[in-house]
Amino acid sequence: MANTSTDPHALIERHRHGDWGDVTLGDALANNAAIEDGDPIGSLYALDATHTVTITTDAGRTATTIAIPAES
């Protein structure tokens, strides 16, 4: 995320407050339902034209993971 000057804390806050970023409408609706159902929640954020970050919170709400796809 250093390549894009993105603050990871800001992305976590967006995820925590229900801003799922650049997911499909179906995924956003599934995330909203997952809050009530206790299922995993996932967000996707486009940092720029070539970089994305995913944030996933597990079903037990005990861990949240930030993943940055490897560059090829």
VOVO-260277 format. One record per atom (N, C-alpha, C): atom name; x negated, y, z negated; residue number from 1. Coordinates in pm, whole numbers, plus 50000, padded with zeros to 5 digits. Layout:
BEGIN
+--------+-------+-------+-------+------+
: zadren :     X :     Y :     Z : dopa :
+--------+-------+-------+-------+------+
:     CA :     X :     Y :     Z :  NUM :
...
+--------+-------+-------+-------+------+
//
This chain:
BEGIN
+--------+-------+-------+-------+------+
: zadren :     X :     Y :     Z : dopa :
+--------+-------+-------+-------+------+
:      N : 49919 : 49882 : 50000 :    1 :
:     CA : 50000 : 50000 : 50000 :    1 :
:      C : 49914 : 50125 : 50000 :    1 :
:      N : 49785 : 50105 : 49976 :    2 :
:     CA : 49693 : 50219 : 49978 :    2 :
:      C : 49685 : 50280 : 50117 :    2 :
:      N : 49700 : 50197 : 50221 :    3 :
:     CA : 49694 : 50247 : 50358 :    3 :
:      C : 49807 : 50345 : 50388 :    3 :
:      N : 49915 : 50338 : 50312 :    4 :
:     CA : 50030 : 50423 : 50340 :    4 :
:      C : 50055 : 50525 : 50229 :    4 :
:      N : 49974 : 50526 : 50128 :    5 :
:     CA : 49989 : 50617 : 50013 :    5 :
:      C : 50124 : 50599 : 49944 :    5 :
:      N : 50174 : 50477 : 49942 :    6 :
:     CA : 50302 : 50447 : 49880 :    6 :
:      C : 50281 : 50409 : 49734 :    6 :
:      N : 50361 : 50467 : 49647 :    7 :
:     CA : 50356 : 50435 : 49505 :    7 :
:      C : 50440 : 50310 : 49479 :    7 :
:      N : 50379 : 50198 : 49438 :    8 :
:     CA : 50456 : 50076 : 49414 :    8 :
:      C : 50560 : 50093 : 49304 :    8 :
:      N : 50534 : 50179 : 49208 :    9 :
:     CA : 50631 : 50202 : 49100 :    9 :
:      C : 50759 : 50263 : 49154 :    9 :
:      N : 50747 : 50349 : 49253 :   10 :
:     CA : 50866 : 50409 : 49314 :   10 :
:      C : 50950 : 50303 : 49384 :   10 :
:      N : 50885 : 50207 : 49450 :   11 :
:     CA : 50959 : 50100 : 49517 :   11 :
:      C : 51028 : 50009 : 49415 :   11 :
:      N : 50960 : 49980 : 49306 :   12 :
:     CA : 51022 : 49898 : 49201 :   12 :
:      C : 51144 : 49969 : 49144 :   12 :
:      N : 51135 : 50099 : 49125 :   13 :
:     CA : 51249 : 50175 : 49074 :   13 :
:      C : 51366 : 50171 : 49173 :   13 :
:      N : 51337 : 50183 : 49302 :   14 :
:     CA : 51443 : 50173 : 49402 :   14 :
:      C : 51512 : 50037 : 49392 :   14 :
:      N : 51431 : 49932 : 49385 :   15 :
:     CA : 51482 : 49795 : 49373 :   15 :
:      C : 51566 : 49782 : 49246 :   15 :
:      N : 51515 : 49831 : 49136 :   16 :
:     CA : 51583 : 49820 : 49007 :   16 :
:      C : 51718 : 49891 : 49008 :   16 :
:      N : 51731 : 49998 : 49085 :   17 :
:     CA : 51854 : 50076 : 49090 :   17 :
:      C : 51947 : 50038 : 49205 :   17 :
:      N : 51917 : 49926 : 49273 :   18 :
:     CA : 52009 : 49877 : 49376 :   18 :
:      C : 51991 : 49936 : 49513 :   18 :
:      N : 51880 : 50005 : 49537 :   19 :
:     CA : 51847 : 50051 : 49672 :   19 :
:      C : 51764 : 49939 : 49735 :   19 :
:      N : 51828 : 49857 : 49816 :   20 :
:     CA : 51763 : 49736 : 49870 :   20 :
:      C : 51675 : 49766 : 49989 :   20 :
:      N : 51666 : 49889 : 50030 :   21 :
:     CA : 51576 : 49927 : 50138 :   21 :
:      C : 51630 : 49890 : 50275 :   21 :
:      N : 51549 : 49819 : 50351 :   22 :
:     CA : 51578 : 49792 : 50492 :   22 :
:      C : 51631 : 49651 : 50516 :   22 :
:      N : 51711 : 49599 : 50422 :   23 :
:     CA : 51770 : 49467 : 50442 :   23 :
:      C : 51895 : 49480 : 50528 :   23 :
:      N : 51943 : 49367 : 50578 :   24 :
:     CA : 52067 : 49368 : 50655 :   24 :
:      C : 52185 : 49395 : 50562 :   24 :
:      N : 52298 : 49431 : 50621 :   25 :
:     CA : 52418 : 49454 : 50541 :   25 :
:      C : 52454 : 49327 : 50465 :   25 :
:      N : 52442 : 49213 : 50530 :   26 :
:     CA : 52472 : 49086 : 50464 :   26 :
:      C : 52383 : 49060 : 50343 :   26 :
:      N : 52254 : 49091 : 50358 :   27 :
:     CA : 52162 : 49072 : 50246 :   27 :
:      C : 52192 : 49172 : 50133 :   27 :
:      N : 52229 : 49294 : 50168 :   28 :
:     CA : 52264 : 49393 : 50066 :   28 :
:      C : 52387 : 49348 : 49987 :   28 :
:      N : 52487 : 49296 : 50058 :   29 :
:     CA : 52607 : 49246 : 49991 :   29 :
:      C : 52574 : 49126 : 49904 :   29 :
:      N : 52485 : 49039 : 49953 :   30 :
:     CA : 52443 : 48923 : 49873 :   30 :
:      C : 52368 : 48967 : 49748 :   30 :
:      N : 52285 : 49070 : 49760 :   31 :
:     CA : 52215 : 49123 : 49643 :   31 :
:      C : 52314 : 49178 : 49540 :   31 :
:      N : 52413 : 49251 : 49589 :   32 :
:     CA : 52513 : 49306 : 49498 :   32 :
:      C : 52586 : 49195 : 49424 :   32 :
:      N : 52621 : 49088 : 49494 :   33 :
:     CA : 52687 : 48974 : 49431 :   33 :
:      C : 52591 : 48901 : 49336 :   33 :
:      N : 52463 : 48895 : 49373 :   34 :
:     CA : 52363 : 48826 : 49292 :   34 :
:      C : 52345 : 48890 : 49155 :   34 :
:      N : 52369 : 49019 : 49146 :   35 :
:     CA : 52360 : 49087 : 49017 :   35 :
:      C : 52459 : 49024 : 48919 :   35 :
:      N : 52579 : 48999 : 48966 :   36 :
:     CA : 52683 : 48939 : 48882 :   36 :
:      C : 52665 : 48788 : 48866 :   36 :
:      N : 52619 : 48722 : 48972 :   37 :
:     CA : 52612 : 48576 : 48974 :   37 :
:      C : 52483 : 48521 : 48915 :   37 :
:      N : 52382 : 48607 : 48895 :   38 :
:     CA : 52255 : 48559 : 48841 :   38 :
:      C : 52166 : 48493 : 48944 :   38 :
:      N : 52185 : 48526 : 49071 :   39 :
:     CA : 52101 : 48473 : 49177 :   39 :
:      C : 51982 : 48565 : 49200 :   39 :
:      N : 51879 : 48517 : 49273 :   40 :
:     CA : 51764 : 48604 : 49304 :   40 :
:      C : 51807 : 48726 : 49387 :   40 :
:      N : 51730 : 48832 : 49373 :   41 :
:     CA : 51757 : 48958 : 49443 :   41 :
:      C : 51632 : 48995 : 49523 :   41 :
:      N : 51651 : 49035 : 49648 :   42 :
:     CA : 51537 : 49072 : 49731 :   42 :
:      C : 51556 : 49203 : 49804 :   42 :
:      N : 51451 : 49282 : 49807 :   43 :
:     CA : 51451 : 49409 : 49880 :   43 :
:      C : 51340 : 49406 : 49983 :   43 :
:      N : 51356 : 49486 : 50086 :   44 :
:     CA : 51255 : 49501 : 50191 :   44 :
:      C : 51240 : 49649 : 50219 :   44 :
:      N : 51115 : 49695 : 50216 :   45 :
:     CA : 51089 : 49837 : 50241 :   45 :
:      C : 50986 : 49852 : 50353 :   45 :
:      N : 51024 : 49925 : 50457 :   46 :
:     CA : 50930 : 49957 : 50564 :   46 :
:      C : 50851 : 50080 : 50518 :   46 :
:      N : 50720 : 50063 : 50509 :   47 :
:     CA : 50635 : 50173 : 50464 :   47 :
:      C : 50598 : 50265 : 50579 :   47 :
:      N : 50583 : 50207 : 50695 :   48 :
:     CA : 50558 : 50281 : 50819 :   48 :
:      C : 50591 : 50186 : 50932 :   48 :
:      N : 50549 : 50217 : 51052 :   49 :
:     CA : 50585 : 50136 : 51169 :   49 :
:      C : 50527 : 49994 : 51165 :   49 :
:      N : 50421 : 49972 : 51087 :   50 :
:     CA : 50356 : 49840 : 51087 :   50 :
:      C : 50345 : 49774 : 50951 :   50 :
:      N : 50383 : 49840 : 50844 :   51 :
:     CA : 50367 : 49784 : 50709 :   51 :
:      C : 50501 : 49772 : 50638 :   51 :
:      N : 50525 : 49656 : 50577 :   52 :
:     CA : 50644 : 49634 : 50497 :   52 :
:      C : 50604 : 49575 : 50362 :   52 :
:      N : 50695 : 49587 : 50268 :   53 :
:     CA : 50677 : 49530 : 50135 :   53 :
:      C : 50809 : 49464 : 50097 :   53 :
:      N : 50801 : 49345 : 50039 :   54 :
:     CA : 50921 : 49283 : 49984 :   54 :
:      C : 50909 : 49280 : 49832 :   54 :
:      N : 51020 : 49299 : 49766 :   55 :
:     CA : 51026 : 49289 : 49621 :   55 :
:      C : 51137 : 49190 : 49589 :   55 :
:      N : 51103 : 49090 : 49507 :   56 :
:     CA : 51198 : 48986 : 49472 :   56 :
:      C : 51205 : 48972 : 49320 :   56 :
:      N : 51326 : 48966 : 49268 :   57 :
:     CA : 51348 : 48938 : 49127 :   57 :
:      C : 51410 : 48801 : 49117 :   57 :
:      N : 51354 : 48717 : 49029 :   58 :
:     CA : 51403 : 48579 : 49019 :   58 :
:      C : 51540 : 48572 : 48952 :   58 :
:      N : 51603 : 48457 : 48964 :   59 :
:     CA : 51739 : 48439 : 48913 :   59 :
:      C : 51748 : 48462 : 48762 :   59 :
:      N : 51645 : 48427 : 48689 :   60 :
:     CA : 51647 : 48444 : 48545 :   60 :
:      C : 51615 : 48585 : 48500 :   60 :
:      N : 51582 : 48672 : 48595 :   61 :
:     CA : 51545 : 48812 : 48568 :   61 :
:      C : 51423 : 48822 : 48477 :   61 :
:      N : 51334 : 48721 : 48489 :   62 :
:     CA : 51213 : 48722 : 48407 :   62 :
:      C : 51089 : 48767 : 48483 :   62 :
:      N : 51099 : 48772 : 48617 :   63 :
:     CA : 50984 : 48812 : 48697 :   63 :
:      C : 51027 : 48884 : 48823 :   63 :
:      N : 50953 : 48987 : 48856 :   64 :
:     CA : 50972 : 49060 : 48982 :   64 :
:      C : 50838 : 49059 : 49053 :   64 :
:      N : 50840 : 49025 : 49181 :   65 :
:     CA : 50718 : 49010 : 49260 :   65 :
:      C : 50718 : 49105 : 49378 :   65 :
:      N : 50605 : 49170 : 49400 :   66 :
:     CA : 50585 : 49252 : 49518 :   66 :
:      C : 50497 : 49173 : 49614 :   66 :
:      N : 50541 : 49160 : 49738 :   67 :
:     CA : 50464 : 49087 : 49839 :   67 :
:      C : 50435 : 49178 : 49957 :   67 :
:      N : 50311 : 49175 : 50000 :   68 :
:     CA : 50268 : 49251 : 50117 :   68 :
:      C : 50222 : 49149 : 50220 :   68 :
:      N : 50292 : 49140 : 50333 :   69 :
:     CA : 50250 : 49043 : 50435 :   69 :
:      C : 50104 : 49066 : 50478 :   69 :
:      N : 50033 : 48955 : 50497 :   70 :
:     CA : 49893 : 48964 : 50541 :   70 :
:      C : 49887 : 49020 : 50682 :   70 :
:      N : 49786 : 49103 : 50705 :   71 :
:     CA : 49767 : 49156 : 50840 :   71 :
:      C : 49701 : 49051 : 50925 :   71 :
:      N : 49741 : 49044 : 51051 :   72 :
:     CA : 49682 : 48943 : 51140 :   72 :
:      C : 49574 : 49002 : 51226 :   72 :
+--------+-------+-------+-------+------+
//
